[in-house]
C-alpha cells in the first residue's frame, strides 16, 4: 500500500546483467531515481590501450553510469625502473584519454611489476564492484600460465571478466 503523495515506479531494466527486475521503488512525486554507478577495476599490461579494452568499456558505459580505474603493472624488460614506469604511465595516459574522448570517466595507476601485487595494492571492495583482467593471446607473456584471471577472482571475491586481446 502506498502512502498518500508517493507513487510506485517499476524498474524494468538495469544495466548490469547480474540484476533482474526488482520490486517497485517508492519515490516522492518529482523525485529523480538515482542510478547505480558501476566502479570497474581494469588490469592490463602492454595491452592497456588496446581497442578491445576500449570497446568493452565503452559498451559497458552505454548501459549505465561507469567509473573506471585502469591499473598497469610496470613494464618489464630492459631499461631503468624510472624509464619503465614512465613508459607505462604514457601508455596509461593514452588509454585514459581515449576513454575520456568516448565519454567514460577513468583514472589510472602504475602498479607493481607483479600483476597480482598490482591488483592487491589497488583493490578495495568498498570502492570497486568488479574487475576486468586483460591478457594477450596465450603464449605471449607469463600472465596466463600464472592463471591471473582466476587468481584475481579468488583475491577480490568479485565478478571478474577476462578479455583476450588480439596481440601485444
C-alpha positions in Angstrom: 0.0 0.0 0.0 1.3 3.4 -0.9 1.2 6.4 1.4 -0.5 9.5 0.1 1.7 11.6 -2.1 4.0 8.7 -3.2 3.9 6.8 -6.4 5.3 3.4 -7.4 7.8 3.2 -10.1 8.6 -0.2 -11.6 12.2 -0.9 -12.6 12.1 -2.6 -16.0 15.8 -2.7 -16.9 19.1 -2.4 -15.1 22.4 -2.2 -17.0 24.3 -4.9 -15.1 23.3 -8.4 -16.4 23.5 -9.8 -12.8 20.4 -8.0 -11.7 16.8 -8.9 -12.7 13.7 -6.7 -12.4 13.1 -5.9 -8.7 10.2 -4.9 -6.5 8.7 -1.4 -7.2 10.7 1.5 -5.9 8.8 4.1 -4.0 9.6 7.8 -4.8 8.1 11.1 -3.9 6.4 13.0 -6.8 9.0 14.8 -8.9 11.9 12.9 -7.3 14.6 11.5 -9.6 15.7 7.9 -9.4 19.4 7.6 -8.6 21.2 5.3 -10.9 23.9 3.0 -9.6 27.4 3.8 -10.8 29.4 0.7 -11.5 33.0 1.0 -10.4 35.3 -1.1 -12.5 39.0 -2.0 -11.9 40.8 -3.0 -15.2 44.2 -4.7 -15.0 46.2 -4.9 -18.2 49.9 -4.6 -19.1 51.1 -3.8 -22.6 47.6 -4.1 -23.9 46.1 -1.3 -21.7 45.4 0.9 -24.7 44.1 -1.9 -26.9 40.9 -1.4 -28.9 39.3 -4.5 -27.3 39.6 -2.9 -23.9 38.3 0.5 -25.0 35.4 -1.1 -26.9 34.4 -3.3 -23.9 34.5 -0.4 -21.5 32.6 1.9 -23.8 30.0 -0.8 -24.4 29.5 -1.2 -20.6 29.2 2.6 -20.2 26.4 2.6 -22.7 24.4 0.5 -20.2 24.6 2.9 -17.3 27.0 5.1 -15.3 30.5 3.7 -15.1 33.7 4.8 -13.4 36.9 3.0 -14.4 40.3 2.7 -12.8 43.0 1.3 -15.1 45.9 -0.5 -13.5 49.0 -1.4 -15.5 51.9 -3.2 -13.9 55.2 -1.5 -14.6 56.6 -2.8 -17.9 59.3 -5.5 -17.6 62.4 -5.7 -19.8 65.4 -3.6 -20.5 65.9 -0.1 -19.1 65.9 1.5 -15.8 62.9 1.3 -13.4 62.1 5.0 -13.8 62.2 4.7 -17.6 59.9 1.6 -17.5 57.5 3.5 -15.1 57.4 6.4 -17.5 56.7 4.2 -20.5 53.8 2.5 -18.5 52.4 5.9 -17.4 52.5 7.2 -21.0 50.5 4.1 -22.2 48.0 4.6 -19.4 47.6 8.3 -20.2 46.8 7.4 -23.8 44.2 4.8 -22.6 42.6 7.3 -20.2 42.5 10.0 -23.0 40.8 7.6 -25.4 38.2 6.6 -22.8 37.6 10.3 -21.9 37.0 11.1 -25.6 34.4 8.3 -25.6 32.7 9.9 -22.5 33.9 7.4 -19.9 35.3 8.7 -16.6 38.7 7.0 -16.0 41.7 7.2 -13.8 45.0 5.3 -14.0 47.5 3.7 -11.6 51.0 2.4 -12.5 51.2 -0.7 -10.4 53.8 -3.1 -9.2 55.6 -5.2 -11.8 53.8 -8.3 -10.5 50.2 -8.1 -11.7 48.7 -9.9 -8.7 50.5 -7.5 -6.4 49.3 -4.6 -8.5 45.7 -5.7 -8.1 46.2 -6.3 -4.4 47.5 -2.8 -3.9 44.6 -1.2 -5.9 41.8 -3.4 -4.7 39.3 -2.1 -2.2 35.9 -3.9 -2.1 34.2 -0.7 -0.9 35.5 1.1 -4.0 35.1 -1.4 -6.8 32.3 -3.6 -7.9 34.1 -5.8 -10.5 37.3 -6.4 -12.3 38.3 -6.9 -15.9 41.6 -8.8 -16.5 43.1 -8.3 -19.9 45.7 -10.6 -21.4 47.2 -11.1 -24.8 46.7 -14.5 -26.5 48.1 -17.5 -24.7 51.9 -17.9 -25.1 52.7 -14.2 -25.1 53.5 -13.2 -21.5 53.6 -15.3 -18.4 50.3 -13.9 -17.1 48.2 -16.8 -18.5 50.4 -19.6 -17.0 50.1 -17.8 -13.7 46.2 -18.1 -14.2 45.8 -14.4 -13.5 42.0 -14.1 -14.1 41.3 -16.9 -11.5 43.8 -15.6 -9.0 42.3 -12.2 -9.2 38.8 -13.7 -8.7 40.0 -15.5 -5.6 41.8 -12.4 -4.3 38.9 -10.0 -4.7 35.8 -12.3 -4.5 34.4 -10.0 -7.2 33.0 -10.7 -10.6 36.0 -11.0 -13.0 35.7 -10.7 -16.7 38.6 -11.9 -18.8 39.3 -10.2 -22.2 41.9 -11.6 -24.6 43.3 -9.0 -26.9 44.4 -9.6 -30.5 48.1 -9.1 -29.6 50.6 -7.2 -27.6 
